[in-house]
């Protein structure tokens, strides 16, 4: 816990600074409401790989300053967190620019801006944001969906989170089509994934709103993992546990990748880049590169 009690919180921000997150795990991205002090108080022991502190649509306009103050207070008194911490701001022209400027000196890992439409907004956010922090976006508009490959104008833009409900509204499509194996949703997921990977952006799957329906959430995680996703937005601990268990490289895959790396590199020293392996069949350079990719994604 950050504070031993929530009954008598400090009235001013502290001076503590957590170190930047160093691990590469991105299996679960848990959304937290900064008006819920109990949840904020456990940021330092949360099992989510990523935590997103949400200042946007879950916060009523009359309470956004309160939520912003809570984020600043808890971040400034937190010494450690194993989670990659993101603050989701409002759109830049609706308070987001001021929120970024206010938060810059506090210890967190990334800003996530909402309702992005153009490169101009990306450029503005990067100008405002401290250089050591990453920029993430919520992909919620048809303009961003169409032009995702053009939005990465700087390497600090690392991650895009699919806001499926807002995106469907932007398309004038009903939210009721968000069902497993719906072809339109599969197309949206596929295009988002491929465009993000093409641009060098890490894609995070959409948030499943029915928190207690863990079976369907698990099915979505498995479906998206089979498509190639590595991350899922989460509403709470139950979803985090499921996402962490599904978006993981299993021991068999790790052992296979290590074996392929070792035998390929041994053969390459003899100028042999394609050969039959007794354990895994034919191995050549593309298979070797795939193994390297997998090994690079393993937490050291």
N, C-alpha and C positions, 0 to 999 in steps of 0.2 A: 504494500500500500504506500501511497505517496504521503498521506496524512494519517496519523493515528486515529483521529476523530474528525468527523465532518461538522461537529457542533460548533466549534470555534475556529473557523478558517482565518488565515491571515488576511488583512485588508489590503496589503500591497503585494506586488509581485516579488518573487525571490531572485536569487542570483545563481541558481544552479543550472548547469548545462550538461545534458546527457551527450554522450559521444554519438556521432553519426552512425546509423545502422550499417553494419559491414556484411551481413549475410546476404545471400542471393535468393533466399526462399521467398516465393510469391504465391504460395498455394491458396491462401485465404486472405481476403481483404474485408475486415469487419468494420462496419459503419457504426460510429458511436454518436449519440446525441449529447452535445456538451452542456445541456441543461440537466442531464442526469449525473449528479455529482458522484454517486456511488460507482458508476461505470468509469468515470474519469479517474477516480481514485485507485482503480486497479489496472491502469494502463501499463504499469511497470511489471505486471505479472500475467499479462494477457497471453494466451496461446496462439493468437492470430499472427500470421507472418507479417501482415500489414494492418494498421489501424487508421481509419479515416474519420477525422473529427469533422462533423457535418454542420456547416453554417448556413447551408442553402435552404432547400424547400421544406425540410422538416421543422424549421424554426420560424415561428411567426415573426413578422416584421417588427412588432413591438418588443421582441425579446432578443433580437440579433446582437445588440450591444452587450447584453447580459451573457449570452453564449460566448461571444468573443472574449470578454473579460475572464470567463471561467477557463477557457483554453489557455490564455496567457498565465493565469494564476497557477494552474496545475503543471503546465510545462516548465514554468520557472522554479518549481519546487521539486521536480523529478530529476533524480540523478542517473537512473538507468531504466532502459526498456529494451527488450530483445526484439520488439516489433519495429517495423519500418513505419514511421508516423507521418501521416499526410493530413493537411488541413484543406478541406473542400470549401472554397469561398463561393460567394455569390458571383453572378456575371460581372465582368469588369466595370460595366457602365451602370451597375446597380449595387454599388458598395464594395465590389470585389477588389478594385484597385486600392481603396483605402484600407481594406482588411490586410492585403499583402504588405503594404507599407508599414502598418502597425505591427504585424507579426514577424517581420524580417529578422529581428535580433533574438528571437526565441529559438529554442533548440527543438527542431523537428526536421524531417528529411525531405519533404516535398510539399508544394502547393498544387492543388487540383482546382482548375477553374471550370465553371459550369457554362453550359449553353454556347460553346464555342462555334463560330461559323467561318472564320477566315484567318489567314496568315497575320493580318493586322493585329488581331487580338493576341495571338501567340507572341508577336514581336513586342507588344505593349507589356504583356505579363513578364517576359524575360527581362525587359528593361527595369521593371519594378523589383523583381525577385533577386535576393542575394545569390551571388554566383555559385556558392557551395551547395545550394539546394536544387533539387530536381523540379521540373514542371510536369504535371500530369493534367490530363483533360478528361472531362465527361463528354462522351460522344452521344449527343442527345438531339442533334438537329440534322435535317436532310442535307444541309450544305456541308457539314463536317463529314457526314457519311459518304457523300459523293467525292470529297476532295481530301480524304485522310492522307493519302500519299504526299500531297503538297504541303501539309501542315508542319512537317518536321523541318523547320528552317534552322534549327540549332540542336546539337546533341543533348542538351539539357532536357528537351522534351523526350521523355523516356517511356511514358505509359499512357494508354487510353483505356478508359472504363466505359463499357457499353451500358448506356442508360436506355434500356429497351422501351420502357413505357413512354417516356418523353419523345423518343425517336418515332414511335408509332403514331403519336399525336401529331408530330411534325409531318408525317406522311398521310395524315388523315385516315389512319387505319385503326380499327378497334383493338383494345388491349386483350380482348377475349381470344385472339388468335395465338397468344403465347401458350402453346401446348406442344408437348413432345411430338416430333415428327411432322409438325406443320411445315410445308415446303417454303412458305414465305419466311418464317422464322429461321429455318435452316439456311436459306439464302442470305439473310441478314448476318447470321453468325459466320457463315463461310466468307462472305465478302469482307466483313470486319476483320476476321482473322488474317486473311491473305493480304489485305491492304496494309494492316498494321505491321505484319512481318516484312512486307516489301519495303516499308518506310523505316524499318529498324525500331519500331515502337512495340512495347510489350502490351498485348491485349488482355484485358480482364473481363471475364464473362459477367453477364447481367445478374442483378440481385433478384432472387426468388422471394416474393413478398409473403407467401403463406408459411410463416415461420414454423408452425407446429406440424406441417406436412413434410416430415423428414424423408419419407420414402420417395416422394416426387422430387424433392431437392436432390437426393442422392442420385436419382435417375438422370436429372439434368447434368449433374457433375460428371457422371459416367459418359453421357452422350457428348458433352463438350470435350472431355478428355480424349475420347475416340476421334474427335474432329481435329485435335491438335492443340487445344487450349491447355494452359498450365496453371490458370488462376481463376478464382471465382469470388464474386462479391458475396458477403455474408451479413446476415442480420443479427446474429448472436452466437453464443458459445456452441449450441447444438449444430448449427450450420458450419461453424469453424472446424469442429471435430470431424465432420463428414468430409469437408473439402480437404483438410490436411491428410486424411487417410486415402483419398482418391488421387489427388494431384501429387503423386510421389513416384519416384523411380524405384521399382521394386528390386530386390536383391538379384533376381535372375537377370534383369536388364543390365544391372551394374556389372555383374560377373561376365556377361557376354561382351559388353563394351570393353572391359579391361582385357579380355582375352584377344579380341579382334585388334585392339591397339597394339598389344605386345607382338602377336604373330605377324601383323602387317609390317610393323617397323623392323622386325627381324628379317623378313623377306625383302623389304625395300633396300636394306644394306647390300643385298645381292642383286639389286636392280630387277627385282621381281615385284610387280605391282598388281598382279592378278594370279590367284592360285586357289586350289581346292584345300579346304581345311577339314580335318577329320571330324571336328566337333560341330561346326556351323556352316559347312558347305563352301560355296564360292565366295571369296572375299576379294574386293578390289578397292580402288581409292574412294569412290563414293560411299561404300559401306564403312570404310575406315573413317571418313569425315563425319558420318552420322554418329559413330561411336565417340568421336572427340566431342561432338556437340552435346551428347548425353553426359559425358564425364564432366564437361565444363559447367553443367547445370547442377551438379551434385555439390551439396554444402561441404566445404572443407572442414 
